[in-house]
Structures are given as structure tokens and as C-alpha cells.
Amino acid sequence: MNLWDKKLGLFLIALTFFGCEEEIGNISLAPENNLGIFFAETSLAENIGQVWTGAARSSFSGRVMAGQYTDPVFGDITAKAFCDVSIAQANYDKATITTSALKSMSMKVRIVDAAGTYNSSDIQNLELYELVNPIENLENSTSSNKLELGELIGGAKIELYKDSINYVYEGADTPGSRYDANKVYIYEAKFDFIGKYRSDFLQKFEEAVVRGAAVDTEDTDSVSYFLDQYVKGFAIVGKDDNNAVITFNLNDGNSVINLKYTTLDAESQPVDKEATFLLNYLKSFSNITPNEKVLWTNSLFNKISTTNEIFKLSSETAYFQSGSNMLIDLDLSGFRNFKDTLSENVIVQRAEVIISDPFGFEPFSQPPSNLGVFLTSLDSIATGNLNILGSATVATETALNMTYNSELKQYSFSIPLYLQALIDNNITYDHLIIDANRVGFTSNNAKYLIPNRDTNLRKLAISKDKVKLRYYYSIPDKN
């Protein structure tokens, strides 16, 4: 029997055992030629470190955050949202809007997430500012960037109810207009425009539309250019008494600027009309602190001022938070010496990292449904490059997302080929970074795949002794 036949036989035997639902335990087989499959479980408690990566590149996903709170572990967390209006996705009557009287103006943005120490019905106070300059250079934008605020032009008071965020109607009938096509409750924040800005806006908008149309009536880029000159964009900022950071989805048909105005019909009689303008989610980002420019305060990490360096906490707990980008590092470099203790002929049949009983994910009832796992190395971490993959074969067998199993109360992700490559010293990537889940987006006709780090502040804590590597291996006869 050649080595390939032995490997195939072991794989088939392994499938029989791995398909069982019984609790995993030791396996000791003694088939012909001394073949065997063995099980081992190794604690990774001493292999766990932390790495702060600082500001994340803006995701252009259209999700922005605003507000502030003080977390018992992560300390002072603040977010400011920056966005713009889209003339290309507007619904208005060009013939009448430029000769009308504005009655009211408001902006609605859909709430899709919230983090903080808030209790249901706590009031969150948000302010709306006009920007001094338009949003530009988004390709180089990160969550440490911010823009100069101009005039205060509006505000919103939000009674934040946890059970209303992403509430799903479970009835068989159609729930009504307050729910979207997926029966998810449309939870909104409404900003009312105030003072001089409200009365000036229609004139600014009219000038942008008229000047843009004079260049080319069908060229929305021209209108957008002039709109940038007159309406610079907006910033949403939380007041000091808030205790939550709210995530808004601008890429949603319910996130709009709404104008109500009166114009005259053909008989010179007043007619009430409405105009809506979607927000430009491709021109939006969040500023999140802490970052490299504003360091940790009132936090367990107050002494950390350098990014992309692995450090260890003296406690028995490790912490993760998206947004602030405090990540968890698993050092698996010790498995390069695995053959020294066993055999040169070790074959990994199955391997998975298990993280049991995560906690500290309040105010949510469950930890994040999935997290990202990146293969990387110390050298790559030092340069801030976490997203490193090995060969295509290794990459396809390495879970780039690990999913939470609510019944088992654990995360798990499979790494058989990665562990084999590590044992064989065929790969340089001997660290795993637990990061945010990934998001895909398109910008300038190029496809990017980046961590979804700047669209939420989900967090969790893990007991280091609850992190295990479980693996099945065989040591076939060398002959």
C-alpha cells in the first residue's frame, strides 16, 4: 500500500467518525500497517495576545455612526458621521421647485445598530452641521479622518429602544408601511432643519440645479459639482450627555432629505408639493475615536499608544471591539516544532480552533454572529497588513469567517490544510488575527474586500482558557 492509498483510507475512516454527533473524545485505532487516527486538544491560553490596528479604511458601505458613550473596558468611544446629498437620485419637479416657497425640510436616516451603555427609552441627542468643505478624496479616507464643521443647522432627539432595532414582524399578514419588504421595522431618526439654513437651502439648491442644467440638462455630474459648491455636506454629532453610538444606513430608500414646498399652478393657485433626495452613501464615512490621533481614555488600554504591536494583558481575558479595532492575536508559531515531538510523517486530518462561552457583548443579546480570521505574520502585523493569505489551497480551507453557534455557545473555524502547512514549515503566516467580518464594495470600477471595521462597535470578551485547538492527526508507516 503506497502513501496516497494510506492517506485516502485514513480520510474515509475519519469521515465515519467525524460524521457522528457524539462528543469528541480520544480515538485510538490499530488498522493494518499500524495506521491510526489520534485526537488532541491543546489550550491556546498562553498563545493569546492583543493588537490595536488603529483607524480603519472607510468602507464606503453607506453605514455611518454617530454618538458617544463610556464603556467599562474600552473607555470613551466617540463617533461622528459625515455624508452628502445625491442629486442623481432625487425625486423632484424641476419646473416648479425653482419657483417655490419652502414650508418644511427634514432629513430621515434609518437606524440599523446601536452600541453603548444605554437603557431602553434613554434619549440620545444628535446635532446636524453643515460642512465647511465638500467630502473629497474618499479613496484615502480612514476612520481617523474628520472634516471641519460649519453652522449648526438641525438636530434630533431619539428615544432609543433596543427591541425596535431590526425588529422582524413574524405575522403571516403584511405588517404595513412601517416595515420594509423583509418585514423589518423601519426605525428612523428625524432631523429637523432650523434657522437660516432652512430658508437658504432651497435657494442654494436652485442655484446648483440651474447652473448644472445650464452646462448640460442631462448631465447629473454637472449638477452634483455645483451642488457641492452650494451644499457642502453634513455631519451628525452626538452631544456630551449621550450614552450610545448609533449606526445609520444611508444606502436605504428610507434615508432621505424631504422638502415640502408650495408653488403656483397654471391658474396661479397655490399647490403643495414634495421633493425627496437620497443621501450619497458613496460619499460618507465615520470618524471614530480612539484612533492614532486621539488615544484611549478611561480604558483598560490607556497605556497603549502604538498600533500594530502585539501585547499581552495580565488578565485571564482577551477583548475584541470593531470600530476602535482592538483585535485578538493567536500565535501558532509553536506548531512548527510539532514534528520534533511526534514524527516526520504527521498528517493532519482535521483541525479547528474553538472559542467557547464569549461574553461582554452587551447591550446585544448575542455576540457578533460572525467574525473574520486573517492569516498573517509578525512582519505583516508590524506593517499594518493583516489580510495575508497563503497558497490558494490553504486559503480555500481556512475559514475567512467564523460563525457563532448559539446552541453550543462557541465560535469555531476549520484549519486542517493551514495547520498541515504550518507543521511542514511550508507557510510563513503563523499568526491568526480575529477581526471584524468582511464586506465587499465597489469603488471606481475596482473591487475591494476589506474588514468591515468602521460600520459598528460590536464587541466581545473571551476567557483565554476557553480557546482551544482541536485536531485529528495520523502517523502512517513510513514504509
Disulfide bonds with the S-S distance in Angstrom:
none
